[in-house]
Amino acid sequence: MKRLRHIVSFVLLLLLTWLSFYSLLPKKVTKADAPLTEFSTERALEQLKVISEKPHYVGSEAHAEVRDYIMMELRKLGLEPEIQEGFVLDSWWGSSTLVKPQNIVARYKGTAPTKSLLLMSHYDSAPHSKSYGASDAGSGVVTVLESLRAYLAGSEKPKNDIIVLFTDSEELGLDGATLFTKEHRWAKDVGVALNFEARGSGGPSNMIVETNGGNANLIKEFKNASPDYPVASSLMYSIYKMLPNDTDSTVLREEGDIDGFFFAFIDDHFNYHTANDTWQNLNPETLEHQGSYLMPLLKHFAQIDLSQIKTDAESVYFDTAVFKFVTYPFTWIWPMVIIAVLGFIGLLILGFRNKKLHGASIGKGFLIILVLLLVVVGTGFLYAGLSPVLYPQYEDMLPVFLYNGHWYTAAFVVLMLSLCFGLYSKFSKAEKTPSLMVAPLFFWIVINITVAIKLQGAAYFVIPLLFGLVAFYVMLKQSRPSMLLMVLLCAPAIFIFTPLIQFLPVGLGPEAYWMSMLFAVLLFGLLIPVLGYYRNKKFLGYAGLVLALLFFAIAHFKSDYSPERQKPNSLVYYHQEGKESAYWATYDNHLDPWVESYLGKNPDPANDYISNASGSKYNMNFRYAKATPVIDLAQSQIAINKDTVISGDRAVSLTLKPQRNVNRIRLFANKDVVFSELSFNGKRNTPDSTETIYKKRRTNSLLSYYVTPGDSLTLSYTVLDGADPELLIREYSFDLLENPKFTVAARPEYTMPKPFVVNDAIIVDRKINVDEYAFAKAEKDSVELNLISN
């Protein structure tokens, strides 16, 4: 009978674990024939197929096609969309970025507006890597379009104005959001913004709050809207801030003090910013999840008073199976922790008084936890050391979630659980279970005190602890506590921590496997009221070990590259004008046959020939290079507009006009030259409080300019007379595989362009001698003047 109780309780624990994941996502995709007042994932996918038909980065032909399509879809809804266009100059870390975003903006008037509700996403795809932009962020665009269509098909009229904003140039630096926030006449009207994003192509969508003040009113109204599958916790924003990403919502908050939410899914991160970001790889349930957020939120925020959202009060919040969404004020944090501490001390006193607690067994419990924590640390270091040796191919995947990452997570977590069963079986007996509960409760007390001081967003960790203390009390009062009761008291720990164990490596990358293992150990401690009474813990330990080894084996056999798990590779052509040779170059550490066909099997280190001709988000430079014949390419026209000296200052203005399909221009100048005035296309680089042009010490990089078709670049600067800026122009075009002057074979199907770096590009450096151009202009002007005189 006792064994049956244990089997039933174990099955119940597995069911609760399954439920904790089952409750995260919709399980049914809404069909195309759904009522017109409902969000339909299939209808949204039809729009997504059009938007993601081609890579549509800023400056590409497809970028304009996507913009036209979105404008047409908004007109079908009865709106009058407009294009907001203008240059955005962003100066940071000793350089500047210049972009001309083309935002799509529309407004639906409400009956009695307080403030406006902003629905937004971005419509440009990532450059360089041939990304189709289906998830990032075509999914956001179609979520807004389909939700707004369904809302307007209903009979309810909004009180608040609804502004639709599809930003441009998000991938280049959040520039469209900057342009809207700083320059659009409607920006000041926005009360709440709902932004839809992606950092992968699957999994649940996480809600993150963006506010400069307190989140209490935002969280209250989010709960009142009652979305069906809320995946949100106050810890998520803390984790989000650790990631190397901001969103358009960040710009709205920082530049416009606009409160809001953004919703982003991050699983299948290996598709992010790659050629695999296609509508076929987007999980339909994930898109359904985005719609399940926006429909109730749109209906709710369109009707409430948005002028009352701002507050200084903060709330803790988290999602959970069964109860869906739980929130309480920050003012409860310390009282709950104090209750937990006092309760723990009181239960220790009770346990020693009724002789249910024994010092030796408590000591063994602490020893077990400490051994497990050492194993966690050791396993983390072992993985970090062995992984590059066993799987050197991982070096060519940038710091994102691995193709076989979920198998690794399962393997490490099950390994730790098997060790937990093994150690508790070897060093303890079932009748000593109450004593074994002391150590994990103590560690959770320490964690919650630390959280209350340092990371208040995670303060809801105290709730499983409080339930654990209740279970501890029952264990002290009853020799054979009800297994069903114990399972129910363990349920909050399972609901809260099992999704987090899975989420951490997805959000933070392979470096976070040790964190999943750590939480698995700590979760096991809270499950001791059930697992501690099992007499077959040794069997479960061995079974778990076998299962862990199986998962490791599956991860191993899925570690190679294939058409489904493609190797990221890279190839660029680089030439510095005036040099006899050009170079093939790659960022790759391990060359595949396609790259080898251009660089050979033993290429030279790239820094022998090329000095930082690209750079990237992850500070990657070229690894290898090989000389190749120079290809004749059309040069940009350079015209001197102005060159005057007044009171010892030389003011120069020159215009660069690309003569080929250039996507990006970078300007460089020797960093010792001091610019007293500097502007690009009329956008002045404003000195900061230190009266210097840049906020940080300037490198030799002046500007990165993303070119839109037909645009030119005008550089104007003032320096001391006699100073020589030694200007250099670097032109990038992303057409290496399509340019008729090059013959580059198509990639093998088991490879794809490496993301986050300038790839498949033609890069040409050219020095600009202002004095030569000025002399040529003076000669030309003199000849023309003589002709006129004659």
C-alpha positions, 0 to 999 in steps of 0.5 A: 500500500505504501509503495502504491502511495509513493507511485501515485504521488510520483505520478502526480508530481510528473503531472504537475510538472507537465501542467506547469508547461502546458499552461504556458501556450495556447494548444489550438491555432485559430483557423481562417474561418473563425468569426471576424471579431476573433484573432485568427492565426491562420489569417495572420500567417497569410499576411506574414507569408507576404511580409517575409517573402524576401529579406527586407532590411533597410535599403533593400528593394523588398524593404519598400515592398513590405512598407507598401504592403503594410500601408495597403493593409492599414487602408483596408481597415479604414485608416489613413496611414502616413510615412514619417521620414527623417534622419536620426543621428545617434552618437555613442562610444566614440562614434555615430550612426546615421539612418533615415527611418521610414516609419508607418503611422496611423491613428483611429479616433476614440470617442472620449480619449484620455491618452492614446493607446499605441500598438507597435512593432517593427517591419525591417529585417536584420541586415547582413545574414539574409534574414527573412524577418518572419518572427523578428518582427513580421510576427509582431506586424501581423499580430497588430494588423490582425488584432486591430482588424478583429477589434474594428469588426466588433461593435464596441467603439474605443474611448481612447485613440488607437495609434498604430506604429510600425517602426523602421530601422529597429535592427540598426539601432532602434532609430525609428522609435527614436524618430517617432518619440522625438519628432512625431506630433502624436508621441506626446499623446501616448499613455500606454504602448504595447510592443510585439517583438521576437528573439527566436521563433518559438516558445511562449511569449514573455511580457516585460514591463517598461516604465520609469516609475512604479509598475503597480498600475500597469500590472493591475490593468494587465491583470484586469485585462485577463489574457488567457496565457500570461507568461510574466514575472517581475524577475523577467525584466531583471533577466531582460536587462542582463541581455545585450538587447534593448527594444523600441519600448526602451527608447519610448521609456527613456526618451519619451517617458512612455509606459508600456509592455513588450511581448517577445518569445525567445525559444529556438533562438538559433533562428534569430537574425538568420536565414532560417527566420522564415514563416515556416519556422515560426511556431503557430502556437507562439503566434496564437499566443501573441494574439491572445495577449493583444486582443484582451489588452486592446479591448481593455486599454482602449476603454480605461483612463490612461492618464492615471497609469503612472505611479511610484508604487511597485508590484511583485508579479508572476504567472502560475498554472491554475491561478494564472497571474498573481500580484502583490505590492512590494510592501509585502516583501519584507513582512513575508520574509520575516514571517518565513524566518520566524516560522522557520525558527519556530518550527525548529524549536517545535521539532527539537521539542517533540524529538522529530529533529536530530542534529546528526541528520540535519548535518547530513542534510547540509552536507548533501546540499553542499556536495550537490552545490559543488557538483553543480559548480564542477559540472559547469566548469567541466562543460565550459572546458570540455565543450570547445574540445569535444564540439569545436563547431560550437565556436562558430555559433555566436552566443545564442541557444544551441540547436541541441540546447534543450537536450543539454538542459534535460540532461543536466537537470535529470543528472542533478535529480539523479544525484539528489536521489542517490545521495539522499538514499545513501546518507539518510533514511525515510524516517529522518525526512523531517531533519533533511528538510532543514537544510533546503529550507535554510538555503531558501531563507538565505535566498529570499533575504538576499532577494529582498535586498538585491533583486526584489523582482524575484521576491515571489520565491518566498511563496514556495518557501511558505508552502514548504514551511507548512509542509514542514509543520505537517511533517513535524506533527504527523509520522505518516503525512498524507502524500496527497496533501504533501503533493499539493503543498509542493505544487507552488514550487513546481509551478514556479520553478520548473518553467524557470529551470527550462527558461534560463539557458534559453534566455541566457545561453549555454553558460546558464546550464549551471543555473538550471542545475542549481535550481533543480537541486533547490527545487528537489529540496522543496519536494522532500516532503514527498520524495524524502519518504520514498524507500526506492530513492536508489532505484530512481537515482540509477534510473535518472542517471540512465535517462541523463546519459540518454539525453547526453547521447541525443545531444551528442548525435545532434551536435553536428551540422545538417540541413536542419542544423546549419553551420553559420559561415561567412565570406567577404571581399575586401579591398583597400584602394591603391593596394595591388591585392584584394582579400577574401576574409572570414570570421569563421574559426573552422572553415567548411569546404565552401569557405575553403574554396575561396581561402584555401585549407591554410589561410593566413591570419586576417590581421596580417592584412586587414585591421577591423574592416567590419566589427560586430555586436559581439566585437568579432573581427575577421579570423582568416584572409587570403589575397585575391585579384582586385575587382574593378568597382564603381567609386563614389563621387566626391564633391567639395561643397565648401572649404573656407578658413575663418579666424584660424578655423577651417570649415569643410563640407563634402558630399559622397554619392555612391555609384553602386548598390552601397548599403552602408558607409563608414567614415574614419578620421585619425582620433587625435584631430579635434572637431569643433563642429561636425554634422552629417546630412545636416544633423549636428553632432552635439557636444555633451556636458564636457564640450567634446563632440562624443560622450566617450573618448573617440576612436578613429571611427566617425560615422556608420551610415546606412544608405537608403536608395538614392541617398548621398552623404554630406559631411561638414566639419570644422577643425583648426587650420592646418589639422589633417583629419586623414579621412577614410571612407569604407563602403559595404554592399551586401550583394557578394553572391548576387553581384555580376562582377563576382562568381560566388557559388551558392552555399551548401544546404547545411550552411547559412550566413553567419548572423550579427556580422557584416557578411556576404559583403563587398567592402572597399576602403578609400582615402579622401584627400580633401586638399586634392579635391579642393584643388581640383574644384578650384582649377575647374572653377577657374576654367569655367570663370575664364570661359565666361570672361572670354 
